[in-house]
Amino acid sequence: MTLKVIVKIVETLDKNTKKFVERIQKMLFLLGYDLGIHGVDGKFGTDTEKAVKEFQKDVFTDKEEWDGI
């Protein structure tokens, strides 16, 4: 595998990850969870993590049902 191929694979994975995080953020935003000043940016930062934990706490009342990230 050449360096060019490896770079292309990493770029593709990064784009897919960003899209996945954006989808999660949009869902959280539409449900009323606070994503901080950055909003929907495709980056899984501290504000997104906090929103995910709040969502899990609200939806999964039994601690065994969620991982708490």
Secondary structure as GFF3:
##gff-version 3
##sequence-region A 1 69
A	DSSP	alpha_helix	3	30	.	.	.	ID=ss1
A	DSSP	alpha_helix	46	59	.	.	.	ID=ss2
A	DSSP	three_ten_helix	63	65	.	.	.	ID=ss3
###
